[in-house]
């Protein structure tokens, strides 16, 4: 372990400067600058006394802590990296690498400089700081990596304060990725070796996806685990998810884990066993805590809280103090996930989807601050390198929760790009996060972020093959392209609706053909082909550099939801697919009056007229009266593998929306109309109303007449009771997508 930090320091400096540091067995003479690595327990290094410390309670004496201090004597500068232990030396080396100014050609010669003087000391606030790196087909990049790429990535995580990596064994043995460089069985052993090299904890995520009551399968699983434990040079923690995946009662899970622990410690005496309560119902959760109280199992180290777990605060309060509590945050997904992007425009949800390049430094800093105090740290859920910025943010804030977010981004960009671009690139990353806030068409900042990245791209040509640079550029170009498409395609639909609104009994077919021709200009006369071509080039470059699988046609991903953004880069941002299907239905109608009525309904769908109101539920652009949001982001549909032909508004929904209306005409009669699926149990000002029309099929209407007595004060509040559907999967539960308050003539 003592050789690791010097090797990391020497190799990373050489990459960036061309300067190769020399290891010395005696203190250099003359004015040669020195970087000295030592333990805080040392008194001297090569007969040179370590800088004096103020007592023995400083950060450099605490686990994993370090002190960086510069000394200047007789014109000779020494940079001391003093660690509490070997990890502390490595993390101190990481601090140094993040703050050195390095360049191969700065003013005509190599640059290696630490602005000083320096005297800083730090130790981590949370002992567990790690990330899951699953070598499996569901990952959008990891499955294409070599051992060397994993080694470098794990090293870089350590540079930013991570002390743990979580692997996923067994899962892919029978379902190998076409991108695997070596079999999964071999890679999980290599991951253990890499963790041993960098003295990082090796966690292993090991679900049971079979019934533990099956004695044959149970024994086979125990044997599989034991063989794995025997082969691995290092295992520190086994994490067993209770119910994600899996469907076993804790009466079966806990004895199984006890038996696993007995096998584990035969080969790794200090290794720990963990469990999550994901997917457990109330009875199962209560059983677990009663078991802890009565049995006090010494073989269990702690509980992991992930998506689908009980609330983290509740877990910490119920968990006896002798057990640790680890968070398993989903930092990799943007919708249909644990921490969805708030106020995410539907255009992004449909095109960038669930697993795109997703730097969210400020959002995740707030999320970490909210939950971290109830834990001993985290190991994140990640399914690819697209969340790289988020990994660094979580690692650094777990080391120091008060660390400035912009400062973290500057350290990120200085280390991975270069110090001259650090500030501008940090702000440009933050701009990508701002791109995702609120209605896209109204967000002019998207274009400024795009321009900033274009300028950086042209001025920093040496970074053209840097995969982190490529990812961030891809997002900047993709966001700008999506915004330009959205503005244009929505305008085309307005023009088409104008044609439909003026249709008559004599022009039904002609009006439909004309409207469809207008909206289809989005495909037939595409815009911004230069931006689109650059997006294609960047996606191809990322596949070459790190195996990022953004195209089903080119890259053989697991499925389209796994970050395959090139499949959706031109997904319609107006309703042209839906209109084409609706027009075919209209053509089959035999009554011209019904045909015309349906055309008028389509034409005025979002513009019901003076004194009436329309709201698209969960649309950041079309729901000004909607007060509620869906916190689990299941209100952004994923139908037909992301290629749904449904009306865009129907792909956004809630189950119990709440809306406020004011400035109503107290003398007018109003009707409430709802489009959705299943039930809609409506209340107005708390009063349950009975419908006059009640269709449950998708995209059909329900209607209620609002009593005059409720609108006398010029305002109403609309709410919905949630129907009892606990027996249904959320995909099958009732949904509300569109709501109108229609003023009757």
C-alpha positions in Angstrom: 0.0 0.0 0.0 2.9 2.4 0.7 3.8 2.3 -3.0 0.3 3.2 -4.2 0.2 6.9 -3.4 3.7 7.6 -4.9 2.7 5.7 -8.1 -0.6 7.6 -8.4 1.2 10.9 -7.9 4.0 10.2 -10.3 1.8 8.7 -13.1 -0.9 11.4 -13.0 1.6 14.2 -13.0 3.5 12.6 -15.9 0.3 12.3 -18.0 -0.4 16.0 -17.6 3.0 17.5 -17.7 5.5 15.1 -19.2 7.5 15.4 -16.0 8.5 12.2 -14.4 9.1 12.5 -10.6 11.9 10.5 -9.2 11.7 8.5 -6.0 14.5 9.3 -3.6 16.1 7.1 -1.0 17.9 10.2 0.5 16.8 13.8 0.9 17.8 15.7 -2.3 20.5 18.3 -2.0 20.4 21.8 -3.4 17.2 23.6 -4.3 15.3 20.6 -5.8 11.6 20.9 -5.0 10.4 17.9 -3.0 7.0 16.2 -2.5 7.3 14.3 0.7 4.8 11.6 1.7 4.7 10.5 5.3 2.5 9.2 8.1 1.5 11.5 11.0 2.9 8.9 13.4 6.3 9.4 11.8 8.8 11.7 13.5 11.2 12.0 10.6 11.4 11.2 6.9 14.9 10.4 5.5 16.3 12.1 8.6 14.2 15.3 7.9 11.8 16.2 10.7 8.1 16.4 9.8 6.4 19.8 10.2 5.3 20.5 13.7 1.6 19.7 14.5 -0.6 21.5 17.0 -1.2 18.5 19.2 -2.4 15.0 18.2 -6.1 15.8 17.7 -5.8 17.3 14.2 -7.4 15.8 11.1 -4.1 14.2 10.1 -4.4 11.9 13.2 -8.0 10.8 12.4 -8.8 7.8 10.2 -8.2 8.6 6.5 -7.3 12.2 7.3 -4.3 14.2 6.0 -2.4 17.4 6.2 -0.8 19.3 3.3 1.8 21.8 4.3 4.6 23.6 2.4 8.0 24.4 3.9 10.5 26.7 2.3 14.1 26.7 3.5 17.2 28.1 1.7 15.2 28.5 -1.4 14.1 24.8 -1.4 10.4 24.1 -1.2 8.9 20.9 0.2 5.3 19.9 -0.1 4.4 17.6 2.7 1.6 15.1 2.4 1.0 13.7 5.8 -1.6 11.0 6.3 -3.1 9.4 9.4 -2.8 6.1 7.6 -2.1 4.8 4.1 -5.5 5.9 3.0 -4.9 9.3 4.4 -1.7 9.6 2.4 -3.6 8.6 -0.8 -6.4 11.1 -0.1 -3.9 13.8 0.6 -2.2 12.9 -2.7 -5.6 13.4 -4.2 -5.9 16.8 -2.7 -2.5 17.7 -4.1 -3.4 16.5 -7.6 -6.6 18.4 -7.6 -4.8 21.7 -6.7 -1.6 21.5 -8.7 -1.4 23.6 -11.9 -0.2 21.2 -14.5 0.4 21.5 -18.3 2.7 20.0 -20.9 3.1 23.3 -22.7 2.5 26.5 -20.6 4.4 29.5 -22.0 6.6 27.1 -24.0 7.5 24.7 -21.2 6.0 22.1 -18.8 4.2 23.5 -15.8 4.0 21.9 -12.4 3.1 24.4 -9.7 1.2 24.5 -6.4 0.1 28.0 -5.5 1.2 28.6 -1.9 2.0 28.7 0.8 -0.3 25.8 1.9 -1.3 24.5 5.3 -4.5 22.5 5.2 -5.8 19.5 7.1 -8.9 17.5 6.6 -10.6 14.2 7.6 -13.9 12.8 6.3 -17.2 13.5 7.9 -18.6 10.1 6.8 -16.7 6.9 6.9 -18.5 5.2 3.9 -18.0 6.9 0.5 -18.4 4.7 -2.5 -20.0 3.9 -5.8 -21.5 0.8 -7.4 -19.6 -0.2 -10.6 -21.6 -3.1 -12.0 -19.9 -5.1 -14.8 -23.2 -6.2 -16.3 -25.3 -5.7 -19.4 -27.6 -3.1 -17.9 -24.7 -0.7 -17.5 -24.4 1.7 -20.5 -20.6 1.8 -20.4 -19.1 -0.4 -17.7 -19.8 -3.6 -19.6 -17.5 -2.4 -22.4 -14.5 -1.6 -20.1 -11.2 -3.3 -19.8 -9.5 -4.0 -16.5 -7.2 -1.0 -17.2 -10.2 1.3 -17.6 -11.7 0.1 -14.3 -8.3 0.5 -12.6 -8.0 4.1 -13.8 -11.6 5.0 -12.9 -11.3 3.6 -9.4 -8.1 5.5 -9.0 -9.8 8.7 -10.0 -12.7 8.0 -7.6 -10.0 7.8 -4.8 -8.5 11.1 -5.9 -11.8 12.6 -5.1 -12.2 11.0 -1.7 -14.0 7.7 -2.4 -13.0 4.7 -0.3 -15.3 2.0 -1.6 -16.5 0.3 -4.7 -19.4 -2.1 -5.0 -19.4 -4.9 -7.5 -22.2 -7.2 -8.8 -21.3 -10.9 -8.9 -23.2 -13.8 -10.4 -25.8 -11.6 -12.0 -24.3 -11.6 -15.5 -22.9 -15.1 -15.7 -25.9 -16.4 -17.6 -26.6 -13.2 -19.4 -23.3 -11.8 -20.7 -23.1 -8.5 -22.5 -21.8 -8.5 -26.1 -19.4 -5.8 -25.0 -17.6 -7.8 -22.2 -13.9 -7.8 -22.7 -13.4 -10.6 -20.2 -16.1 -12.9 -18.6 -17.9 -11.4 -15.6 -16.5 -14.1 -13.3 -13.0 -12.9 -14.1 -13.8 -9.2 -13.9 -15.3 -9.5 -10.4 -12.0 -11.0 -9.2 -10.1 -8.2 -11.0 -12.3 -5.6 -9.3 -11.3 -7.1 -5.9 -7.6 -6.9 -6.9 -7.9 -3.3 -7.9 -9.6 -2.4 -4.6 -6.8 -4.1 -2.8 -4.3 -2.1 -4.8 -5.9 1.2 -3.8 -6.9 0.0 -0.3 -10.6 0.7 -1.1 -13.4 -1.3 0.5 -14.9 -3.9 -1.9 -18.6 -4.2 -1.4 -20.6 -6.8 -3.2 -24.3 -6.5 -4.1 -25.8 -10.0 -3.9 -29.6 -10.5 -4.3 -31.5 -13.7 -4.1 -33.9 -13.8 -7.1 -35.2 -17.3 -6.2 -37.3 -18.7 -3.4 -35.0 -19.3 -0.4 -37.4 -22.1 0.6 -36.0 -24.1 -2.3 -33.3 -26.1 -0.5 -31.5 -27.1 -3.7 -31.2 -23.6 -5.0 -30.4 -22.3 -1.6 -27.5 -24.6 -1.2 -26.3 -23.9 -4.7 -26.3 -20.2 -4.0 -24.3 -20.8 -0.7 -21.8 -22.8 -2.7 -21.5 -20.1 -5.3 -20.9 -17.5 -2.7 -18.3 -19.5 -0.9 -16.3 -20.1 -4.1 -16.4 -16.4 -4.9 -15.3 -15.5 -1.3 -12.4 -18.0 -1.7 -11.3 -16.5 -5.1 -11.4 -12.8 -4.1 -8.3 -11.3 -2.5 -10.4 -8.7 -0.8 -14.0 -8.5 0.3 -15.1 -6.0 3.0 -18.9 -6.0 2.8 -21.7 -8.1 1.4 -25.0 -6.1 0.7 -28.1 -8.2 0.4 -31.1 -6.3 -1.0 -34.3 -7.5 0.7 -36.7 -7.1 -2.1 -35.2 -5.3 -5.1 -34.9 -7.7 -6.7 -36.3 -10.7 -4.7 -39.4 -11.7 -2.9 -38.4 -13.5 0.2 -39.7 -13.0 3.8 -37.1 -12.0 6.4 -37.8 -15.4 8.2 -35.9 -16.9 5.2 -33.5 -14.1 4.5 -32.0 -13.6 7.9 -31.0 -17.3 8.5 -29.6 -17.3 4.9 -27.5 -14.2 5.6 -26.2 -15.8 8.9 -25.1 -18.8 7.0 -23.5 -16.6 4.3 -21.6 -14.7 7.0 -20.2 -17.9 8.4 -18.7 -18.7 5.0 -17.6 -15.2 4.4 -15.4 -14.9 7.5 -13.6 -18.1 6.7 -11.8 -16.2 4.0 -12.2 -12.6 5.0 -12.3 -12.5 8.8 -13.2 -8.8 9.1 -15.9 -8.7 6.4 -19.4 -7.4 7.2 -22.9 -8.4 6.3 -25.6 -5.8 5.4 -29.3 -5.9 4.4 -31.8 -3.5 2.9 -35.5 -3.5 3.6 -36.3 -2.6 0.0 -39.7 -4.0 -1.0 -40.5 -5.2 2.6 -44.1 -4.6 3.7 -45.0 -3.3 7.2 -45.3 -6.8 8.7 -41.9 -7.8 7.3 -40.2 -4.6 8.5 -41.6 -5.0 12.0 -40.4 -8.7 12.0 -36.9 -7.5 11.1 -36.7 -5.0 14.0 -38.2 -7.5 16.5 -35.5 -9.9 15.4 -32.8 -7.4 16.1 -34.2 -6.7 19.5 -34.5 -10.3 20.5 -31.5 -11.9 18.7 -29.1 -9.0 18.6 -27.2 -10.7 15.7 -23.5 -9.9 15.8 -23.1 -11.2 12.3 -25.1 -8.2 10.9 -23.2 -4.9 10.4 -26.0 -2.6 9.4 -28.9 -1.7 7.1 -28.8 -0.1 3.7 -31.5 2.4 2.6 -32.2 2.5 -1.1 -35.2 3.1 -3.5 -38.2 1.4 -2.0 -36.8 1.3 1.5 -38.6 2.8 4.5 -37.8 6.5 5.2 -34.1 7.0 6.1 -34.9 9.0 9.3 -37.3 6.3 10.5 -34.7 3.6 9.8 -32.0 5.4 11.8 -34.4 5.9 14.7 -35.6 2.3 14.8 -32.2 0.8 14.2 -30.3 -0.1 17.4 -27.2 2.1 17.8 -24.8 -0.8 17.4 -25.8 -1.2 13.8 -24.6 1.1 11.0 -26.9 2.7 8.4 -25.7 3.2 4.8 -27.5 5.1 2.0 -27.9 3.6 -1.5 -28.8 6.7 -3.5 -29.8 6.5 -7.1 -27.6 9.2 -8.7 -27.8 7.7 -12.2 -31.4 8.2 -13.3 -33.4 11.4 -14.1 -37.1 10.1 -14.3 -38.9 7.1 -12.9 -36.4 7.0 -10.1 -35.7 7.9 -6.4 -34.6 11.5 -7.1 -36.3 12.7 -10.3 -35.4 16.0 -11.9 -37.9 18.5 -10.6 -39.8 20.5 -13.2 -38.3 18.4 -16.0 -39.7 19.4 -19.4 -41.4 16.6 -21.2 -39.2 17.2 -24.3 -36.2 16.1 -22.2 -38.0 13.3 -20.5 -38.9 11.9 -24.0 -35.6 12.4 -25.6 -32.8 12.3 -23.0 -35.0 9.9 -20.9 -34.0 8.1 -17.7 -30.3 7.6 -18.1 -28.5 10.3 -20.0 -25.5 12.4 -19.2 -26.9 14.1 -16.0 -24.6 16.4 -14.1 -26.8 17.7 -11.1 -24.3 19.1 -8.6 -26.5 21.6 -6.8 -29.5 19.3 -6.7 -27.5 16.4 -5.3 -25.7 18.6 -2.8 -29.2 19.4 -1.3 -30.3 15.8 -1.4 -27.1 14.7 0.3 -27.5 17.3 3.0 -31.1 16.2 3.6 -30.4 12.5 4.2 -26.7 12.1 5.1 -27.1 13.0 8.8 -29.1 9.8 9.3 -26.4 7.6 7.9 -22.8 6.6 8.2 -22.3 7.3 4.5 -23.3 6.0 1.1 -22.5 3.7 -1.8 -24.3 5.0 -4.8 -26.4 3.2 -7.4 -24.8 3.8 -10.8 -25.4 2.1 -14.1 -22.8 3.9 -16.2 -20.2 6.7 -16.4 -22.8 9.3 -17.5 -23.2 10.3 -13.8 -19.5 10.9 -13.3 -20.0 14.5 -12.0 -22.6 13.3 -9.5 -20.2 10.6 -8.2 -17.6 13.3 -7.5 -20.1 15.6 -5.9 -21.3 12.9 -3.5 -17.8 11.8 -2.6 -16.6 15.3 -1.9 -19.7 16.3 0.1 -19.5 13.1 2.2 -15.9 14.1 3.0 -16.9 17.7 3.8 -20.6 18.5 3.8 -19.8 22.2 3.8 -17.6 22.1 0.7 -18.6 24.7 -1.9 -20.4 23.1 -4.9 -18.8 25.4 -7.4 -15.4 24.8 -5.8 -16.0 21.0 -6.3 -16.8 21.6 -9.9 -13.6 23.7 -10.3 -11.5 20.9 -8.8 -13.2 18.4 -11.1 -12.5 20.4 -14.3 -9.0 21.4 -13.2 -8.0 17.7 -12.7 -9.8 16.1 -15.6 -9.4 19.0 -18.1 -6.8 21.6 -17.1 -6.4 24.5 -14.7 -6.8 27.2 -17.3 -10.3 26.1 -18.3 -11.4 25.1 -14.7 -13.6 28.1 -13.9 -15.3 28.4 -17.2 -15.9 24.6 -17.6 -17.2 24.4 -14.0 -19.8 27.1 -14.8 -20.6 25.4 -18.1 -21.3 22.1 -16.2 -23.6 24.1 -13.9 -25.3 25.5 -17.0 -26.2 22.0 -18.1 -28.0 21.5 -14.8 -29.8 24.8 -15.3 -30.9 23.6 -18.7 -33.2 21.1 -17.1 -35.1 23.6 -15.0 -38.6 24.5 -16.1 -40.2 25.0 -19.5 -37.6 24.3 -22.1 -39.0 26.7 -24.7 -38.8 29.6 -22.2 -35.2 28.7 -21.1 -32.9 31.0 -23.1 -30.1 29.9 -20.9 -29.9 26.7 -22.9 -28.5 28.6 -25.9 -26.0 30.4 -23.7 -24.8 27.1 -22.3 -24.5 25.7 -25.8 -22.5 28.8 -26.9 -20.2 28.5 -23.9 -19.5 24.8 -24.6 -18.9 25.6 -28.3 -16.3 28.2 -27.4 -14.6 25.8 -25.0 -14.6 23.1 -27.6 -12.8 25.4 -30.1 -10.3 26.7 -27.6 -9.5 23.4 -25.9 -8.8 21.2 -28.9 -6.4 19.0 -26.9 -9.5 17.6 -25.0 -11.2 16.3 -28.1 -10.6 12.6 -27.0 -11.3 13.2 -23.3 -14.5 11.2 -22.6 -15.7 13.4 -19.9 -15.3 16.4 -22.2 -17.2 14.5 -24.9 -20.1 13.6 -22.6 -20.6 17.2 -21.5 -20.4 18.5 -25.1 -22.9 15.9 -26.1 -25.4 17.2 -23.6 -24.8 20.8 -24.6 -25.5 20.1 -28.2 -28.4 17.7 -27.5 -30.1 20.3 -25.2 -29.8 23.0 -27.8 -31.1 20.8 -30.6 -34.0 19.6 -28.5 -35.0 23.2 -27.7 -34.9 24.4 -31.3 -36.9 21.4 -32.4 -39.5 21.9 -29.6 -40.0 25.6 -30.5 -40.4 24.8 -34.2 -42.5 21.7 -33.8 -44.9 23.3 -31.4 -45.3 26.2 -33.8 -46.1 23.7 -36.6 -48.8 22.2 -34.5 -50.4 25.6 -33.8 -50.5 26.2 -37.5 -52.1 22.8 -38.0 -54.7 23.5 -35.3 -55.6 26.7 -37.0 -56.4 24.7 -40.2 -58.5 22.2 -38.2 -60.3 25.0 -36.4 -61.6 26.4 -39.6 -62.7 23.1 -41.1 -66.2 22.7 -42.3 -68.4 19.7 -43.3 -67.2 20.2 -46.9 -63.4 20.3 -46.0 -63.0 17.5 -43.5 -60.6 15.4 -45.5 -58.8 18.4 -47.0 -58.3 19.9 -43.6 -56.8 16.7 -42.1 -54.4 16.3 -45.1 -53.3 19.9 -44.8 -52.8 19.8 -41.0 -50.8 16.6 -41.3 -48.6 18.0 -44.0 -47.8 21.0 -41.8 -46.8 19.0 -38.7 -44.8 16.5 -40.8 -42.6 19.3 -42.0 -40.6 18.5 -38.8 -39.4 15.3 -40.5 -39.5 16.4 -44.1 -37.7 19.8 -43.6 -35.5 19.1 -40.5 -33.6 21.9 -38.9 -30.2 22.4 -37.4 -28.5 19.6 -39.3 -25.1 20.9 -38.3 -25.9 20.5 -34.6 -27.5 17.1 -35.3 -24.4 15.9 -37.2 -22.2 16.9 -34.3 -24.4 15.0 -31.9 -24.0 11.9 -34.0 -20.2 12.4 -34.1 -20.0 12.9 -30.4 -22.1 9.8 -29.7 -19.8 7.7 -32.0 -16.7 9.2 -30.3 -18.1 8.2 -26.9 -18.7 4.7 -28.0 -15.1 4.5 -29.2 -13.6 6.1 -26.0 -15.6 4.4 -23.3 -18.2 2.2 -24.9 -21.2 4.5 -24.2 -24.1 2.8 -25.9 -26.4 5.6 -27.2 -27.8 3.8 -30.3 -29.6 0.5 -30.6 -28.6 0.2 -34.3 -24.9 0.9 -33.7 -24.1 -0.2 -30.1 -26.2 -3.2 -29.0 -27.4 -1.8 -25.6 -29.4 -3.8 -23.1 -32.6 -1.9 -23.9 -33.5 1.6 -25.2 -34.1 3.0 -21.6 -30.4 2.5 -20.8 -29.2 5.9 -22.0 -29.9 5.2 -25.7 -30.5 8.8 -26.4 -29.7 8.6 -30.2 -32.9 6.4 -30.6 -34.9 9.4 -29.4 -33.0 12.4 -30.6 -35.7 13.1 -33.2 -38.7 11.8 -31.3 -41.7 14.0 -32.1 -42.1 17.0 -29.9 -45.5 17.7 -31.4 -48.5 15.4 -31.8 -47.9 14.4 -35.4 -47.9 10.7 -34.7 -51.1 11.0 -32.7 -52.8 13.2 -35.3 -52.0 10.7 -38.0 -53.7 7.9 -36.0 -56.6 10.1 -35.0 -57.2 11.1 -38.6 -57.4 7.5 -39.6 -60.1 6.9 -36.9 -62.0 10.0 -38.1 -61.9 8.7 -41.7 -63.7 5.6 -40.6 -66.6 7.5 -39.0 -69.7 7.5 -41.1 -71.3 10.7 -39.7 -69.8 13.9 -41.0 -71.1 15.8 -38.0 -69.2 13.5 -35.7 -66.1 13.8 -37.8 -66.2 17.6 -37.7 -66.9 17.6 -33.9 -63.8 15.4 -33.3 -61.7 17.7 -35.5 -62.9 20.7 -33.4 -62.1 18.9 -30.2 -58.5 18.3 -31.5 -58.1 21.8 -32.7 -59.1 23.4 -29.5 -57.7 20.8 -27.1 -55.3 23.2 -25.3 -57.2 26.4 -26.2 -60.8 25.9 -25.0 -61.8 29.6 -25.5 -62.4 32.8 -23.5 -63.3 32.1 -19.8 -62.3 28.4 -20.0 -59.1 26.8 -18.8 -56.9 23.9 -19.8 -54.2 22.3 -17.8 -51.8 19.5 -18.8 -51.2 17.6 -15.6 -47.4 17.5 -14.7 -46.5 19.6 -17.7 -44.1 22.3 -16.6 -45.3 24.5 -19.5 -49.1 23.9 -19.5 -50.3 23.4 -16.0 -50.2 26.8 -14.3 -53.1 26.0 -12.0 -51.8 22.6 -10.9 -50.4 22.7 -7.4 -49.2 19.1 -7.1 -46.2 17.2 -8.5 -45.4 13.5 -8.6 -42.4 12.9 -6.4 -41.5 9.5 -7.8 -41.7 10.7 -11.4 -43.9 7.9 -12.5 -45.9 10.7 -14.1 -43.6 10.6 -17.1 -44.8 7.5 -19.1 -42.5 5.0 -20.8 -44.8 3.2 -23.2 -43.9 1.1 -26.3 -40.2 1.1 -25.4 -40.2 4.9 -25.5 -41.8 5.2 -28.9 -45.4 5.8 -27.9 -47.7 7.3 -30.5 -50.1 8.6 -27.8 -50.9 12.3 -27.4 -48.0 14.0 -25.6 -50.2 15.3 -22.8 -51.5 11.8 -22.1 -47.9 10.7 -21.4 -47.8 13.0 -18.4 -50.2 12.3 -15.5 -50.9 12.2 -11.8 -53.2 10.2 -9.7 -54.4 12.8 -7.2 -53.8 16.2 -8.8 -54.9 19.4 -7.0 -55.8 22.6 -8.9 -56.9 26.1 -7.9 -59.0 28.4 -10.1 -59.8 32.1 -9.5 -61.3 35.0 -11.4 -64.3 32.9 -12.3 -67.6 34.4 -13.4 -70.0 34.0 -10.5 -73.0 34.0 -12.8 -71.7 31.3 -15.2 -72.1 27.6 -15.2 -69.0 25.5 -15.4 -68.2 22.0 -16.4 -65.1 20.0 -15.5 -63.7 17.6 -18.1 -61.0 15.1 -17.4 -59.0 12.8 -19.7 -57.1 9.9 -18.2 -57.4 6.2 -17.6 -59.4 4.4 -14.9 -61.1 6.2 -12.1 -61.2 9.9 -11.2 -62.9 10.7 -7.9 -63.4 14.4 -8.1 -64.1 16.9 -5.3 -64.7 20.7 -5.7 -64.1 22.7 -2.6 -64.1 19.4 -0.7 -67.5 18.3 -2.1 -67.6 15.0 -4.0 -69.4 15.4 -7.3 -71.1 12.8 -9.4 -70.1 12.6 -13.1 -72.5 13.0 -16.0 -70.0 11.3 -18.3 -67.6 8.7 -17.0 -65.4 6.8 -19.5 -62.5 4.8 -18.1 -60.6 4.0 -21.3 -57.4 6.0 -22.2 -58.0 9.4 -23.9 -61.7 9.3 -23.2 -63.7 12.0 -21.3 -65.2 12.2 -17.9 -67.3 15.3 -17.1 -68.9 16.9 -14.0 -71.3 19.9 -13.7 -70.0 22.3 -11.1 -72.9 23.5 -8.8 -73.4 27.3 -9.1 -73.2 27.6 -5.3 -69.5 26.6 -5.5 -68.5 29.3 -8.0 -70.3 32.2 -6.3 -67.1 33.5 -4.8 -65.3 33.4 -8.1 -62.9 30.6 -7.2 -62.8 26.9 -6.7 -60.3 24.2 -5.6 -60.3 20.9 -7.4 -58.9 17.7 -5.8 -59.2 14.0 -6.4 -59.5 11.1 -4.0 -57.1 8.3 -4.7 -59.0 5.1 -5.6 -58.0 2.0 -3.7 -55.7 0.2 -6.2 -52.9 -1.1 -3.9 -53.3 -4.5 -5.6 -52.3 -3.0 -9.0 -48.9 -2.3 -10.3 -48.4 1.5 -10.6 -48.4 1.1 -14.4 -52.0 -0.2 -14.2 -53.3 2.3 -11.7 -55.6 5.2 -12.6 -54.2 8.3 -14.2 -55.3 11.8 -14.9 -53.5 13.6 -17.8 -55.7 16.6 -18.9 -58.2 18.8 -17.1 -60.5 21.5 -18.4 -62.7 24.0 -16.6 -65.2 24.9 -19.4 -67.4 27.9 -19.1 -70.8 27.1 -20.6 -72.3 29.5 -23.1 
